[in-house]
Amino acid sequence: MKILVTGGLGFIGSHTVVELQEAGHQVVIIDNCSNASESVLDGIESITGIRPDFEHIDLREKGAVDDFFNRYPEVHGVIHFAASKAVGESVEKPLLYYENNIGTLVYLLQQLVARGGSSFIFSSSCTVYGQADHMPITEDAPIKPAESPYGNTKQIGEEIIRDTCRVEPGLQAISLRYFNPIGSHPSAEIGELPLGVPANLVPFITQTAAGLRTQLSVFGDDYPTPDGTCIRDYIHVVDLARAHVVALERLLKGRSKSNYEVFNVGTGKGSSVLEVIRSFERVSGKKLNYRIVGRREGDVVEAYADTTRANGELGWKAASSLDDAMRSAWDWEKKVRGL
Ligand code: WQD
């Protein structure tokens, strides 16, 4: 049996491929390399000793996708990461996001259903909750109107999968709602490689410390939180990757309670921006150059997960601390920059 990982050269995808291989699964990656390089395969192989099959395919090419499934009839599990994910860009280019994130999902599901179904893990996001009314956030928290086309594609994607599972008994699916993935594999052979100026906090911190950026701007310290900065649930990317393996095996082994389930994947602990900075300074021994500036449009005040369902039903729990994750992020940055 083979597991298809779409977007498997990406940050979370590549870490998930490593964990799948280490759990004994055979993996084939589909990636269009729009946001990742084929050299990530070398990193994966250096960790596990196994080079996954790789197909350079854009999921928007329906013929190529159809041909893929004809050539890989043994694929019975899919973890679907491939999507555009820059919130700001999605506001500027909504049709690109709806085509790439929704159109390709529909076609991928049509392929799977036409071939008798599959076990399907969907990369979703805590973004679907917007600013939740209560912390920690449970899976039953109301889905708020999306703040961006990117967030909307995650909401719509979940609904498409839910509606399809309802009428296709061969399709078993789980949506994993990620909180804030950070860090890198402890080997420093794979990690986060944002293209251009990082939008996310942790790569901006490590690039500032590495001298690529002059100063980190902290977007606001006048929020109603203990230190005034926003709170998030920062989860080590390896913990997140392991959640995917556990979720997929739940489906492959027929352990799911229904053929569509949703799980929050976080640590269950909230950390402020300043706490993340302190964590970085602790693990790196470096003083970070930052300044407080105005708020960033669209930021929610706080978001951290209630992980009761993931811990209990899924049988998964994050193992790494914020310091572990920040240390791995810094180790990766130093390796990439030759520091
Ligand atoms: C975290 C905190 C910023 C950069 C994003 C995506 C979301 C999901 C998770 C995929 C916020 C502050 C940031 C900086 C800062 N990804 N910050 N200076 O926005 O919580 O969520 O990743 O599903 O879709 O939007 O993550 O890392 O951008 O911000 O002060 O230079 O760090 O204001 O409070 P975010 P982030």
Residues whose N, C-alpha, C, O or C-beta is under 5 A from the ligand:
A	BS01	WQD	V87 S124 S125 T127 F179 N180 A199 N200 L201 V202 F204 S217 V218 F219 C230 R232 V273 R296 D299
